[in-house]
Amino acid sequence: MRLFLFLILFSISQFALADSPLRPIKTDSPRDTMKTFMDAMNKYREGVDTGNPKLMMNIDRAVRTLELNETVLLTKAEKDKNSAILLKEVIDRVIVIDFQLIPSNPSEMTSSRWRLKDTEIVIHRIQEGPRKGEFLFSAETVARANEFYEIVKYLPYLEGSGSGALYRSSLFEDYIPLWASQKTLSLYRWQWIGALIAIFLGLFIKRLTQIILEFSKKLTNKTKNDLDDGLIVAIEKPTGLIAATAIWYLSLKALNFDGIPYEVLSVVIQAVFSISVIWFFLNVTAVLTEKMREVARSSEFPLDDQLVPMMHKALRLFIVVFGTLVAIQNLGVNVMSLLAGLGLGGLAFALAAKDTAANFFGSIMILWDHPFKVGDWIKTSDAEGTVEEIGFRSTRIRTFYSSQVSIPNSKLANVNIDNMGRRQFRRIYTTLGVTYDTPPEKIEAFLEGLKNIIKANTHTRKDYFHVVFSGYGASSLDIMLYFFLEVSDWSNELVERQNIYLEILRLSKELGISFAFPTQTLHMETFPEKSSLTAKHDQSIDFLKTTASDFSSVGNKAKPEGLGIFTAPFRE
């Protein structure tokens, strides 16, 4: 009974081991390699016959017995599988394998190479690399698999062989004339003709795709939303190129290119395809971020205006980097291994990226703490001007002499920033000096007029300002004018200050008041035959009061917005 159970368990374990998809392949000798290859390909053929995907996966085991040139950029899985299929087709047409005649003990071999009888199919020992010591079908054998097949494809399968691997030749090969079967520059003539047709077909499909999108643009123009119009324009050219490269890639397969021509053309086509896809997504991103900018401009949340440009840059960087990595992966390079290899210089990279990381976190702090936004006028120890852009690495400031200063965000996060753009009121402080011959009643009327001018202007702060006769200067009677303007930016501040100064000038003209300038004047009370130099003032108090009130908000001489002769440049 125990013996019976042992035999059952042993049989189950052997069956499970035989069917395990992770069981290692045997390549310890030419016999092991040939047996592994033939068994795997026979199961693959059975899988194709029965439609069993599990059995068809055995072709991957067969490919593992081939020496693949990993230095070639395009060691594509489907190309490797095609080589295995062709090799099986060749073997089953020329010889029935007797495994007993194949060396099984490498130590008894006189050479590290073994050649299949009456063929150029070679299995040899790998001398270096991760598969050192294994016996594999040589790289030359794999590369010439298609050549071997072209020679023997008209031969029948030998009795007792596996009857090939159900290889299906290209549709073109079955109907081409004899003259087109001859080679010119490593390619058959029918392949050259097919390549030329494929090029024109791809260009035709590209143009056809663009015509379809142009027609779609007419339909989207009828919608109220302009987003779809922008997307159609953005994807028009890259979509046409994507369609063309798809046709060219399919043609490359259909024309059965192999060897160096296949490698070169496949690299070129996949590179153009990858560039087209990256171009497609960059254009879509540009349209979407532009739409986000419009939404941000209409939003009251100021952070939107800063996040959208940063998001746009981040998306573009992600698309380019991710698209490039995918393109490299498609070309047969193991990107993960490549990135892991870069880890050897990780310490040096980390040290070099220290400032970049500091600037990145500085930009996060600027967005979080919000000391300024795009468009603000700020002052720092290094620059003064208007903020144009807040990036991941630096902030760009346009100075008032039109130069652009870039300051690292790590530095901006640790300095004092005077945000002039966030002032609710902008202070104006000046001293008006009138001549010493101005009588007190005129000065008082002038002060009243100044007060009315301040009150009449719609952009001044009415609850706090000062107009006062402040002292006796060296050459003038000094009047202090101290008030605040409530304007949005410096340009409007200049205009409103100008309007008030023009009102003051008109007021002084109406009152007959002269402004002093630094001079020294010698006054004599009288000269012979000359009247007194003392000025005579014949305006009445009522006249002075009326003149001062004329410059109030309801006065007939008040011009708080100017006479309309001058227009600020930025308002034109």
C-alpha positions in Angstrom: 0.0 0.0 0.0 2.8 2.4 0.9 4.6 1.5 -2.2 1.5 2.2 -4.3 1.0 5.7 -2.6 4.7 6.4 -3.2 4.4 5.6 -6.9 1.3 7.8 -7.2 3.0 10.8 -5.5 6.1 10.3 -7.5 4.2 10.2 -10.7 2.2 13.4 -9.8 5.4 15.2 -8.9 7.0 14.2 -12.2 4.0 15.3 -14.1 3.9 18.6 -12.3 7.6 19.1 -12.9 7.2 18.3 -16.6 4.3 20.7 -17.0 5.8 23.5 -14.9 6.0 26.7 -17.0 9.0 27.8 -14.9 11.1 24.7 -15.3 14.6 25.6 -16.5 15.7 24.7 -20.0 18.6 22.3 -20.4 21.5 23.6 -22.5 24.4 21.8 -20.8 25.4 19.9 -24.0 24.6 20.0 -27.7 22.2 17.1 -27.2 20.3 18.9 -24.3 20.1 22.1 -26.4 18.8 20.3 -29.5 16.3 18.2 -27.5 15.0 21.3 -25.7 14.6 23.2 -28.9 12.9 20.3 -30.8 10.5 19.4 -27.9 9.5 23.1 -27.4 8.9 23.6 -31.1 6.8 20.4 -31.5 4.6 21.5 -28.6 4.4 25.0 -30.2 3.2 23.4 -33.4 0.6 21.3 -31.5 -0.6 24.5 -29.8 -1.0 26.2 -33.1 -2.9 23.2 -34.5 -5.3 23.0 -31.5 -5.4 26.7 -30.7 -4.0 26.1 -27.2 -2.2 29.3 -26.0 -0.4 27.4 -23.2 1.3 25.1 -25.6 2.1 28.0 -28.0 4.1 29.6 -25.2 6.7 26.9 -25.6 8.2 28.9 -28.4 9.7 31.1 -25.7 11.6 28.1 -24.4 12.9 27.4 -27.9 14.1 31.0 -28.3 16.1 30.6 -25.1 18.3 28.0 -27.0 19.3 30.7 -29.5 22.3 32.9 -29.2 20.7 36.3 -29.6 22.9 39.3 -30.4 21.9 41.6 -27.5 24.1 44.4 -28.8 21.8 44.8 -31.7 19.3 47.5 -30.8 16.3 45.6 -32.2 16.4 42.1 -30.8 12.7 42.0 -31.0 10.7 39.1 -29.5 8.7 38.4 -32.6 11.8 38.4 -34.8 13.5 35.9 -32.5 10.4 33.7 -32.6 10.4 33.9 -36.4 14.0 32.7 -36.4 13.1 29.7 -34.2 10.2 28.8 -36.5 12.4 29.1 -39.6 15.1 27.0 -38.0 12.6 24.2 -37.2 11.2 24.3 -40.7 14.7 23.8 -42.1 15.7 21.0 -39.8 12.5 19.0 -40.5 13.1 19.2 -44.2 16.8 18.1 -44.3 17.2 15.6 -41.4 15.4 13.5 -38.8 17.1 14.2 -35.5 18.7 11.1 -33.8 19.5 12.5 -30.3 21.8 9.5 -29.6 24.2 10.8 -32.2 24.5 14.2 -30.7 27.3 14.7 -28.0 25.9 14.7 -24.5 29.2 15.0 -22.6 31.1 18.3 -23.2 34.3 16.9 -21.7 34.4 14.3 -24.5 34.1 16.9 -27.3 37.2 17.8 -29.2 35.8 21.3 -30.0 33.4 23.7 -28.4 31.3 23.6 -31.6 29.0 20.9 -32.9 27.5 21.1 -36.5 24.4 19.3 -37.6 25.3 16.7 -40.2 25.4 18.1 -43.8 24.3 21.5 -42.7 25.7 24.8 -41.5 23.5 24.8 -38.4 25.9 25.1 -35.4 25.5 24.7 -31.7 28.5 26.1 -29.7 29.5 26.8 -26.2 29.1 30.5 -25.0 32.5 31.8 -23.8 31.4 34.9 -21.9 28.5 36.9 -20.6 25.6 35.8 -18.3 25.1 32.5 -20.2 28.7 31.5 -20.2 29.2 27.7 -20.5 25.8 27.0 -22.1 25.5 25.4 -25.5 23.3 27.5 -27.9 22.5 27.7 -31.6 25.2 30.2 -32.8 24.3 33.8 -33.6 25.4 33.2 -37.3 23.0 30.2 -37.5 20.1 32.4 -36.1 21.0 35.2 -38.5 21.0 32.9 -41.5 17.8 31.0 -40.6 15.8 32.9 -43.3 18.6 32.2 -45.9 18.5 28.5 -45.0 14.7 28.4 -45.4 14.8 30.1 -48.8 17.1 27.2 -50.0 15.0 24.3 -48.6 11.5 25.7 -48.6 10.6 23.7 -51.7 11.6 20.4 -50.1 8.9 18.2 -48.4 9.0 17.4 -44.6 10.9 14.2 -43.9 9.0 11.2 -42.5 9.4 11.0 -38.8 10.2 14.7 -38.4 7.9 17.2 -36.6 6.6 18.5 -39.9 7.9 22.0 -39.3 6.3 24.8 -37.3 3.4 25.8 -39.6 5.4 28.7 -41.0 3.3 30.9 -43.4 5.3 32.7 -46.1 4.5 36.3 -47.1 1.6 36.8 -49.4 3.9 38.5 -51.9 6.3 35.5 -52.0 3.6 33.2 -53.4 2.8 35.3 -56.5 5.9 37.1 -57.5 7.5 36.4 -60.9 10.9 34.8 -61.2 12.7 38.0 -62.2 11.6 39.7 -59.0 13.0 36.9 -56.9 16.6 37.9 -57.6 18.5 39.9 -55.0 19.9 43.4 -55.5 21.8 45.0 -52.6 20.9 42.4 -50.1 17.2 42.6 -50.8 14.9 40.8 -53.3 13.7 43.0 -56.1 10.1 42.5 -55.1 11.1 43.8 -51.6 12.5 47.0 -53.2 9.3 47.5 -55.2 7.1 46.7 -52.2 9.2 49.2 -50.1 8.6 52.0 -52.7 4.9 51.2 -52.8 4.8 51.2 -48.9 6.4 54.7 -48.8 3.8 56.2 -51.1 1.0 54.3 -49.4 2.1 55.7 -46.0 2.3 59.3 -47.4 -1.2 58.8 -48.9 -2.6 57.5 -45.6 -1.0 60.5 -43.8 -2.6 63.0 -46.2 -6.0 61.1 -46.0 -5.9 61.2 -42.2 -5.3 65.0 -42.3 -8.1 65.5 -44.7 -10.5 63.6 -42.4 -9.4 65.7 -39.5 -9.8 68.9 -41.5 -13.4 67.8 -42.3 -13.9 67.1 -38.6 -12.7 70.6 -37.9 -15.6 72.0 -39.9 -18.0 70.0 -37.7 -16.4 71.2 -34.4 -16.5 74.8 -35.6 -20.3 74.6 -35.2 -20.0 73.9 -31.5 -19.9 76.6 -28.9 -16.9 75.0 -27.2 -13.6 76.0 -28.7 -11.6 73.2 -26.9 -12.5 70.6 -29.6 -11.3 73.0 -32.3 -8.0 73.4 -30.7 -7.6 69.7 -30.2 -8.3 69.0 -33.8 -5.7 71.5 -35.0 -3.2 70.2 -32.4 -3.4 66.5 -33.4 -3.8 67.0 -37.1 -0.1 66.6 -38.2 1.2 64.1 -35.6 -1.8 61.8 -36.2 -1.1 61.7 -39.9 2.5 60.8 -39.2 1.4 58.1 -36.7 -0.9 56.5 -39.3 1.9 56.6 -41.9 4.5 54.9 -39.6 1.9 52.2 -38.7 1.5 51.4 -42.4 5.3 51.4 -42.9 5.8 49.0 -39.9 3.1 46.6 -41.2 4.7 46.7 -44.6 8.1 45.9 -43.1 6.5 42.7 -41.6 4.6 41.9 -44.8 7.6 42.3 -47.0 9.6 39.9 -44.8 12.6 42.1 -44.3 15.4 40.6 -42.2 19.0 41.2 -41.2 20.6 44.6 -41.3 17.9 46.2 -43.6 15.2 45.1 -41.1 17.2 46.4 -38.1 17.9 49.8 -39.7 14.4 50.3 -41.1 12.7 49.1 -37.9 14.8 51.5 -35.8 14.0 54.4 -38.1 10.2 53.6 -38.2 10.0 53.1 -34.5 12.0 56.3 -33.8 9.6 58.3 -36.1 6.6 56.7 -34.5 7.8 57.5 -31.0 8.6 61.1 -31.9 5.1 61.4 -33.5 3.4 60.1 -30.3 5.4 62.4 -28.1 4.6 65.3 -30.5 0.9 64.3 -30.3 0.7 64.4 -26.5 2.8 67.6 -26.3 0.3 69.4 -28.6 -2.7 68.0 -26.6 -1.1 69.2 -23.4 -0.5 72.6 -24.8 -4.2 73.0 -25.8 -5.4 71.7 -22.4 -3.1 73.9 -20.4 -4.1 77.0 -22.5 -7.7 76.2 -21.6 -6.7 75.9 -17.9 -5.0 79.3 -18.2 -8.3 80.8 -19.4 -10.1 79.3 -16.5 -7.4 80.5 -14.1 -7.7 84.0 -15.4 -11.4 84.1 -14.7 -10.9 82.5 -11.3 -10.6 84.6 -8.2 -8.1 82.2 -6.7 -4.6 83.7 -7.5 -2.8 80.4 -7.0 -4.2 79.1 -10.2 -2.2 81.5 -12.3 1.0 80.1 -10.8 0.1 76.4 -10.8 -1.0 76.2 -14.4 2.5 77.2 -15.9 4.2 74.8 -13.5 1.8 72.0 -14.3 2.4 72.7 -18.0 6.1 72.3 -17.6 5.8 69.2 -15.5 3.5 67.5 -18.0 5.8 68.3 -20.9 8.8 67.0 -19.0 6.9 63.8 -18.0 5.7 63.2 -21.6 9.2 63.6 -23.1 11.0 61.5 -20.4 8.3 58.7 -20.3 8.0 58.7 -24.1 11.7 58.4 -24.6 12.0 55.6 -22.1 9.2 53.7 -23.8 10.8 54.2 -27.2 14.1 52.9 -25.9 12.3 49.9 -24.3 10.6 49.2 -27.7 14.0 49.2 -29.4 15.0 46.2 -27.2 17.0 47.9 -24.5 16.1 46.9 -20.9 15.3 50.3 -19.4 15.2 49.0 -15.9 18.6 47.5 -16.2 19.8 50.8 -17.7 18.3 52.8 -14.8 19.8 50.4 -12.3 23.2 50.8 -13.9 22.9 54.5 -13.3 22.7 53.8 -9.6 26.5 53.4 -9.6 26.7 57.1 -9.9 23.9 57.8 -7.5 26.0 59.5 -4.9 27.5 61.9 -7.4 24.1 62.5 -8.9 22.6 63.2 -5.5 25.3 65.7 -4.7 24.9 67.4 -8.1 21.1 67.5 -7.7 21.3 69.0 -4.1 20.7 72.5 -5.3 18.0 71.4 -7.7 16.1 69.6 -4.9 16.5 72.8 -2.7 15.1 74.9 -5.5 12.2 72.5 -6.0 11.2 72.6 -2.3 11.7 76.4 -2.4 9.1 76.6 -5.1 6.7 74.5 -3.1 7.2 76.9 -0.1 6.6 79.9 -2.3 3.3 78.3 -3.6 2.4 77.3 0.0 3.3 80.5 1.8 2.3 82.7 -1.1 4.6 85.7 -0.5 3.9 86.9 -4.1 2.2 85.9 -7.3 2.8 86.5 -11.0 2.3 90.2 -11.8 3.3 91.5 -8.4 5.9 94.2 -8.0 8.4 92.9 -5.4 11.7 94.1 -3.9 14.5 91.8 -2.7 18.1 92.2 -1.8 19.0 91.1 -5.3 16.4 92.6 -7.6 13.3 94.8 -8.0 10.6 94.4 -10.6 7.5 92.5 -11.7 7.2 88.8 -11.3 6.9 87.1 -14.7 7.1 83.4 -13.9 7.4 81.1 -10.9 9.1 77.9 -12.0 10.3 74.7 -10.4 13.9 76.0 -10.2 13.8 79.7 -10.2 11.5 82.8 -10.3 11.9 85.3 -13.2 11.6 89.0 -12.4 11.3 91.7 -15.1 13.2 94.8 -13.8 12.1 98.3 -14.6 14.9 98.7 -17.1 13.5 95.7 -19.0 16.1 93.1 -18.1 15.1 89.7 -16.7 16.6 88.4 -13.5 16.3 84.7 -12.5 16.6 84.1 -8.7 16.8 80.5 -7.4 13.7 79.6 -5.4 15.8 78.2 -2.5 17.2 81.7 -2.1 13.8 83.5 -2.4 12.4 81.2 0.3 15.0 82.6 2.8 15.2 86.3 2.1 13.0 89.3 3.0 10.6 90.1 0.2 8.9 93.5 0.0 5.7 92.9 -2.0 4.9 96.4 -3.4 2.0 94.9 -5.4 0.0 94.1 -2.3 -0.3 97.6 -1.1 -3.9 98.7 -0.7 -2.8 102.4 -0.7 0.2 104.0 -2.3 1.6 106.9 -0.3 2.4 110.3 -2.0 4.5 112.7 0.0 5.8 115.9 -1.4 6.5 119.5 -0.3 5.2 122.5 -2.3 7.2 125.6 -2.0 5.5 129.0 -2.7 7.2 132.4 -2.9 7.7 134.5 0.3 5.6 137.3 -1.1 2.4 135.1 -1.0 0.0 136.7 1.6 -1.5 134.5 4.4 -5.0 134.6 3.0 -3.9 133.2 -0.3 -1.9 130.4 1.4 -5.0 129.5 3.4 -7.1 129.5 0.3 -4.4 127.4 -1.4 -4.5 124.9 1.4 -8.3 124.7 1.2 -8.1 124.2 -2.5 -5.5 121.4 -2.1 -7.8 119.7 0.4 -10.7 119.9 -2.1 -8.5 118.5 -4.9 -7.7 115.4 -2.7 -11.3 114.9 -1.8 -12.5 115.3 -5.4 -10.2 112.6 -6.8 -12.0 109.2 -6.8 -8.7 107.3 -6.2 -7.5 109.0 -3.0 -8.0 107.8 0.5 -10.5 110.3 2.1 -10.2 109.3 5.8 -6.5 110.0 6.2 -4.5 112.7 4.5 -2.6 115.9 5.4 -2.4 119.4 3.8 -0.6 121.8 6.0 1.7 124.8 5.9 4.7 123.1 7.4 7.4 125.7 7.7 9.7 128.4 6.4 12.2 127.1 4.0 15.4 128.8 2.8 13.7 130.1 -0.3 10.1 129.2 0.0 7.1 128.9 2.3 6.7 125.1 2.5 3.4 123.3 2.3 3.4 119.5 3.1 1.1 117.4 0.9 0.6 113.9 2.3 -2.1 111.5 0.9 -2.7 108.0 -0.4 -3.9 106.6 -3.7 -5.9 103.4 -4.0 -4.9 102.0 -7.4 -4.1 98.6 -8.7 -0.6 99.1 -10.1 2.2 101.6 -10.6 1.0 102.8 -14.0 -2.3 103.9 -12.6 -0.5 105.4 -9.6 1.6 107.6 -12.0 -1.5 108.8 -13.9 -3.6 109.6 -10.8 -0.7 111.4 -9.2 -0.2 113.4 -12.4 -3.9 114.4 -12.4 -3.7 115.7 -8.8 -0.5 117.7 -9.6 -2.1 119.2 -12.7 -5.1 120.3 -10.5 -2.6 121.9 -8.1 -1.0 123.7 -11.0 -4.3 125.0 -12.2 -5.3 126.0 -8.7 -2.1 128.0 -8.2 -2.7 129.8 -11.5 -6.2 130.8 -10.5 -5.1 132.1 -7.1 -2.0 133.9 -8.6 0.4 131.9 -6.4 3.9 131.4 -7.7 6.1 128.4 -6.8 9.6 129.3 -5.4 12.9 127.9 -6.5 16.2 128.2 -4.8 17.4 131.8 -5.3 18.7 134.7 -3.4 17.0 138.0 -4.1 17.9 141.5 -2.7 14.9 143.6 -1.9 15.0 147.4 -1.6 11.9 149.1 -0.1 12.2 152.0 -2.5 14.3 153.3 -5.3 14.4 156.9 -6.5 11.5 157.7 -8.7 10.2 154.1 -8.2 7.2 153.0 -6.4 7.3 150.4 -3.6 8.1 146.9 -4.6 5.7 145.4 -2.1 3.1 143.5 -3.9 -0.5 144.7 -3.8 -3.2 142.1 -3.4 -6.6 143.3 -4.3 -8.5 139.9 -4.3 -11.2 139.8 -1.7 -11.7 137.1 0.8 -14.9 136.0 -0.9 -13.0 135.7 -4.2 -10.3 133.5 -2.5 -12.9 131.3 -0.8 -14.9 131.0 -4.0 -11.7 130.1 -6.0 -10.7 127.4 -3.4 -14.3 125.9 -3.5 -14.2 125.8 -7.3 -11.7 123.0 -7.0 -14.0 120.8 -4.9 -15.8 117.7 -6.3 -18.8 120.0 -7.2 -16.7 123.0 -8.2 -16.9 124.3 -11.8 -13.1 124.4 -12.1 -12.4 121.0 -10.7 -10.7 118.5 -13.2 -9.8 115.5 -11.0 -9.3 113.3 -14.1 -7.4 116.0 -16.1 -8.6 118.1 -19.0 -8.5 115.1 -21.4 -5.6 116.5 -23.3 -3.2 113.9 -22.0 -3.8 110.1 -22.2 -1.6 107.7 -20.4 0.3 105.4 -22.9 -1.0 102.2 -21.3 -4.6 103.4 -21.5 -4.4 104.0 -25.3 
